[in-house]
């Protein structure tokens, strides 16, 4: 099967959107969405400003699917004031809190993907408790400390359909290159036997469900 091509306008929108997704990893997201999207909806945990959602939305459009992207938009730990990835332009002075939702909405509107990308504004674990739709693809890229990554996995992975994809971002086996919480959960997933790894691109890992349950 030939590799799908992301349209030039969406490629430009993704590359110029605010966010932390490296381009090669974003293209892998797009290709995974194209491959798995025909089976059902795609879910992203951790929206931020919508950069990865553009790659996913482009894939969903080609696949005839949609992307549900879940975030409270108040920012994960590592982008709060005083942390390395903090962006002061995303602060809402009325409440003294981060608010990435307006930037996300502008990103998706500018890309022309409002029909393909649906925002769910709320905490991942709260939304997961209400969720019951099987997912063709799940992308976990929310908070990067142990508690949020674990909650995202435990809350959402059970909804990945047989043969569906589970994708992790920021997997760093070497502690010198990045945080270890996503890597620990990723190792747990592999040990469970419920998923097998099928692709690696940078810090991105694509797994496919091969068994019931999660470990």
N, C-alpha and C positions, 0 to 999 in steps of 0.2 A: 504494500500500500504506500502511495506517495505521501510525503510530508505535507500537511496543509499549510497554506500561505495566509498570513494575516494581512488584511487589506492595509494599504499604505496610510490611509487617513487614520485608522485605528492604531496602527503602529506609531504614528506621530503623536497621537493623543496619549498613548501609554508612556512613551518615552519622555514626554514633557509634563506628565502629571507629578504632583508632589508625592513622595513616598520612598521606600527603601528596597523595592524589588529590582534586582539586577536584570538587565534585559534578557540575557540567555535563559535565566530561570523563569522570567515572565513568558517567554516563548514556549517553554516546556509546559507551563500552566495552560496556555492557549491550546497547544496540541493535545493535552490530556482532556481538556474540556470538549474539543472536537470529537475525540475518540469515545468518550463516555457519555456525553450529553444526550445522544439519541435515546438512551435508556431511561432518562428521567431528569429531575432537577439537580442543579449543582448548588452546593452551600459553601459559603466562605465564612470562617470565624475570624474576625479581625479585619475591619474595613479600612480604618484610618481615613485617608483622603481619596481612596478609590483607584490607586495606580494598578494594583493587582486585579481589581474588579474590571478594569478595561480589558486586560488580557483575557480574563475569564468570560466577560461579556461578548467579546469578539468570537471566542470559541463557541459559546452558547448560541450565538446567532447562526453560525454555520451548521450547528448540530440541531437546530430547531428546539432549543431548550431555554431555560432561564437560570439566572443566578440569584439566590437569596443570600444577602450578605449581612451578617449579624455583628453589631457593635453598639456599645453604649455611647460612643463618641466622646467620652470624657478622658480618653487617653490611658494607655497601659502605663505600668510603673516606669518604664525606661524613657518615656517622653514627657514626664512631669517636670516642673521647674526644678532646676538644679541638677538634672540628669543630662547625660551626654547628647541624647537625641531630641532634647526639648526644642520646640519651635515657638517662640513667643508670639508669632503672628496668629497662632491658633488659640490664644487665650481669649476667653470671653470676660471682659472687665466687669460686667454686670454681676457675675457670680464668682469671679476669681477661679474659674475652672477652665480646663481645656474644652474645646468644642470643634471637632473636625467635621461635623455634619454639613455645614454650609459649603465647605471646600469640596467635600465628597459630591454633593449635589451638583456643584458647578462642573466638576470633572466629568461626571457621567453625562450631564446635559451637553457639554461641549463635544463629547465623543459621539453623541447621538445614540446612546445606549439605554435610554430611559425605559424602553419596552423590554429590554433583556435583563437589566440589573435592578433588583428590588431590594430596597433597604429595610432591614428590620432593626429598629432602634431599641436596644435593651441589653441587659446582661446575658451573656451566653448561657449560663447555667439556668437562668429563669426561663428563657425561651426554650431551651432543650427539654425542660420538664413538660412543656405543652406540645412538643413536636411529635407527629406520628406519620409523616410522609417518607417513604423510602427515598434515599438519595443515590443518584448515580455517581456522584463525586462529592467528596468532602475535603476542603482545604483548611487546615488548622494553622493560623498565623495570628493568634491573639496575643495575650500576655505571655511573657517568656520566662516567668519564674515557675517554680514547681506547682503551686496550687492552681493557677489558671490553666496551665497546659494540661494538667491531670483532669481538671473539671471539663475542659473542652473535649478531651478524648473520651472520658467516661460518659459524658452527656450526649455526644453526637455520633461516635463511632458505631453504636448499635443500630443506627438508622441507615448505614451504608448497605445497600442491597447486595446480594450474592453476585460476584463478578464486578462490583463497583470499585471505585478508586478512593483511597485515602491518601492525602498528600500532606506532608509536613514541610515547613520552612524553617530555616536556621538550625540545621542539624550539623553540629560541629563536634566530631569525635575528639579533637584536640582542644583541651580547655584554654590553650593559649590563643585560639582563633575565635572563640565565641562562647556564650553561655551554655550550660550543660542541661538545663531543665528539659528543653525539647528533645535532646539526644537521649536522656534517660527514659522518657515516655516512648520514644521511637524504639528503643531497645526492648521495652516491655511489650510493645505491639508485635515485634518480630518473634519474641519468645512465646507469645500466646498461640501462635500457629493459625490465627484467624486471618492473617494477611501475609502476603509474600511481596518482597520488593521486586519491582520490575524496571525501575529507572532511577538514575541519579544524574542531576545537573547542578553543579555547584553545591549549595547547601540544601537544595530541594530533593526530597525523596518521594517517589511515587510507589504506592503499594496497592495491591488488589486483593479484595476479599476472597478467600478460598475456603473459609470455614465459619461455623456459627459462633456467636458470642464474641466477647473481648476478654483479654487477660488482665 
